[in-house]
C-alpha cells in the first residue's frame, strides 16, 4: 500500500511533462542567442514583428526538435541515469502523445515564421530542426565520435535565424556568431561526455571519451577552447563589436582556458561537470556582452 509521501511524489502534472519534453534550459539558451542575432542585425531597435514573431517561431521550433529527440532517444535514455527520469523513459508520457505535441509545435512555428516573418527564416529554421532532430539524433550521434562536431551546425544556427528574421539575408556577421557557437559546442559537450563516459558506453553511444579515451578527450577540450578564444576575438577584429565586448571576451576566455587546462592536467572528478556548467554560463555572458556592446558601442 502506497504511503502518503509516495503518492505525493507521483507523476507531475500534464503541463509539466510536456514542458520537460521541450528541454527548456537548452531552448532558453538557443532562444537567447537567436534574440541576440535579431538585435545585432539592426543598428537600432529591430522591427517589433521580427523580434516577437521570429523569437516565438524559433523557440517553438526548438521545442519541437527537442520533443522529437526525446522520442527517438527513448531506449537510450532508459539506460542512462542522467536521462532515466525524462517523461518518456519514466512512462509519464507515451511516444504517440509526444509526437503529436512535437507536430503541433512544429506546425505553429513554421506558420508563424512563414507568414509573419519571412520564408528564408522559416526554411533555415526547418533545416536546423531536421538537422538536430533527425540527422544528428538518428544517424550522427550513433555513427561517429565526431557527432558533436558535425552535428553542432544545427545548434549553432539560431543567431543566423534571428538575423535573417530582420534582414531576410544570411549576413557574414551572423555567420561569425554561428562560428562561435559551432566551436564552443565540442568543449561544452565533451566535458559532459567525460563525466558520463560509463553511461554513454553502456548505452552504446560512441562519444569521444568512449571511443578514444578520456585523456584524448581532455586534450581535445583544451585545443577547442584555445580555438574558441581566437574565434571570439574576431567580432572585435571585424569591427562588429567594440572594446567592451573584447574585455568581456578576454575575461571569459581566461577562465575557460583555466578550466580546460586544469581538466587536461589533473584528474579531479568534479572538473568535467564544472567545465560543462561554466561553458553554459560562458556562452550566455559572451552573447550578453555582444548585445550590451551593440547598444553602448565603445
N, C-alpha and C positions, 0 to 999 in steps of 0.2 A: 504494500500500500504506500502510495507516494506521500511524502511529508509535505508540510506547507512550504518549506523552503524550496523543495524540488519543483513544486507547482509554480512557485514564483519565478523560477529560472527557466520556464518553458520557452517555446519559440517566441521570438519578438513579434510585435505587431506587423501586419502585412506590409504597411508602407515602409517599415524599416528594412524588411527583407528585400524589397525591390530597390530601395535606396542603396543597400550594400552591393547589389548587382552592378551598379554604375562605377564602383571603385571611386568613391567621392574624393578621397585625398589626391589620387592621381589626376582625376578630371579637374580638380580645383587648380592644380599646378599647370595643367595643359591650358585651361581657360585663361589663367593669368598671363601666360606667355602669348596667347592669342590677343588678349586685350592690349598688351604692350605693343605688339605688332600693329594693331589698329591705331593706337595713339601716335606711334612714331611715324606712321605713314602720312600724317598731316602736320604741317608746320604749326597750326593752331589746334583748335578742338575739332575732331573729325565729325562728319555728318552723324546726327543722332541715330538715324535709321541703321547706318552701317555699324555703329558701335553696339547698339542694343540687339538688333536682329542678327548681326554677324556673330556676336558673342553667344547669344542664345542658341543659334543653329550649331555652332562649333561645339558647344558644351553638350547639347543633346546628342550629336553625332558621336562624341567621345564616350558618352554614357552607353550608347548603342553598341559601340565596338567593345566596351568593357563587358557588357552583358553577354555578347556572343562569345567572348573569350572565356567567360565562366562556363558556358555550356560546352564548348569544345575541350576545355581543360578539366572537366569534372573528374574523370577517372584518375588523372594525375594529382589533382588537388586532394583526393581522398587518401593519397599515400604520403602527403607532406603535412607535418604538424602545423606549419605556418598557414596552411590553407584549408585544413580539415573543417574549420568552423564556418566556412563560407556557406551561403544559402543552399547551394545545390548538393555538395558532399554531405552536409548535415541534414539533408532531406527536408529543409524548411520550404523549399520550392521545387516544383517539377521542371524538367527541361522544357516542356511544352509552354508553360506559363512564362518562363524566362525568355524563350524565343519570341513569343507574342509581344512581350514587353519591349524587347530589343527592336522588333519590327515597328512598333508604334513610335518609339523614339526616333528611329531612322527615317521613317516617312515624314514625321513632323519636322525634323531637322532639314531634310532635303527640300521640303516645301518652303520653309522659311528662307533658306539660302537661295533657292532658285527664283522665287517670286518677289522677295523683299530685299535681297542683297544683289547678287549677280551670278550668272551661270558659271563664271570662272571659279569663284569661291565654292560654289556647290560641287563642281566637278573635282576640284582639288581635295575637298573635304571627303567626298565619296571615295576617291582613290586612297586617301590616307586610312579611311575606315576599313576598306578591303585589305590594304597592306598590313594593318595590325591584326584585325580580327580573323583574317583568313590566311594570307600568305605567311605571316610570321607565326601565328599560333598553330596552324595545321602543318606547315612544312618546315620553315627555317628553324623554329625552336627545337625540332627533333632531328634535323638533318646535319647540323654543323655546330661546332663550338664557337664559331663566329656569328651565331644567331643574333646576338645583341648588336654587334657592329652593323651587320647588313640590315636587320630589322629596325635599327634606330632611326632610319629615314622617316618612317611613319610617325614616330613620336616626336620628331624634330620639326614636323610640318606646321604646327599651329601658328607661329609668328608669320609665316607666309600666308596662311589663310586669313589672318587678321588684317594683314597689309593689303591683300587682294580685295578684301571687303570694302576698302576705302578707294583704292586706285584702279581696281579691275585689271591689274597687271602683276607680273612677277618681277619685283624690283631687286637689283643687286644687294641693297641693304637688307632686304628681307631674307635673301639667301645667306647673308652673313649671320643673321640671327639663327637661321636653320643650322648653319655650320657649328655654331657654339653648342647648341643642344645635341647635335649629332656626335660631337667629340666628347661632350660631357657624359653621354649615356653609358659607354663601356666602364669607366672607373666607378660610376654610380652603381651600376647593376652588378659588376663583378665583385665589388666589396660585399654585397648581399650574398652573392653566389658562394663566396669563400665561407661565410658564416653558416650557410645552409647546404654545404657541399654534400654531406651524407644524405640529406633528404632528396636532393636532385639525383644523386646516384641511385637511391632506392627507387625513385620514380622512373629511372631510365632516360633522363633528360641530359643531353651531352653538353652541359655547361662547362666553361673553360677549366675550372678547378677539377672537375671530374675527369676530363679527357687529357689535360696537360699538367695537372698537379697544382697545388696551392702556391708553391714558390714561383712558378712561371706566371701565374695569375697576378701575384703581388707585383712582379716586375712590370707586367702589362698595365696595371693600375697606375703605377708610378710614371711610366712612359706616356700614357694617355693624359695624365694630369699635367705633365710638362707641356705636351702639345696643346692642351686646353689653355694653359697660361699664355701661350703665344697667340692662339686664336682670339682670346678675349681682349687682347690689346688692339686688335685690328679695327674695332669701331672708332677708336681714338685716332689711329693712323690714317683712316679713310675720311676723317672729319665728320663721321656720323655722330660722334659724341665728343664731349669736351673733358676738361681736367677733372671735374667732379666724378665722372664715371671712371676715368683712369685711376684715380686714387682709390675708389671703392674696389675696382677690379684687382688692383695690386694687393690690397689688404686681404681680400677674399682668397686670392690665389696663393699668397704666402701661407695661409693657414691650411689650405687644401694640400699644398706641397708638403707641409709639415706632417700632416696625417698620412699622406701616401708614402712618404719616406719612412715614417715610423712603422707603417704596415709592412714595408719591404724589409726593414732591418730587425724587427722584433717579432716575437710570436705571441704577443699578448692577445688573449682570447676575445677581449672586448673590443679590440681595434676595428675589425671588419664592420661591425654594426655601427661603430662610432663614425667611421668614414662614410658609410651609407647614409646615416642621418644627417651628417654635415653636408653631404653633397646636395641634399634636398634644400637645405637652408641656403647653401651657396647659390644655387640657381635662382631661387626666389629673390635674394638680395641683389644678385647681379642684374637681373632684369628690372628690379625696382630702381637700381642706380641708373640704368639706361633711361628709364622713364623720368626720374627726377631731373637728370641732366638735360633731358629734352626740353623741359619747361623752365629750367634755371641754367641755361647754357652758359658755361664759363670759358 
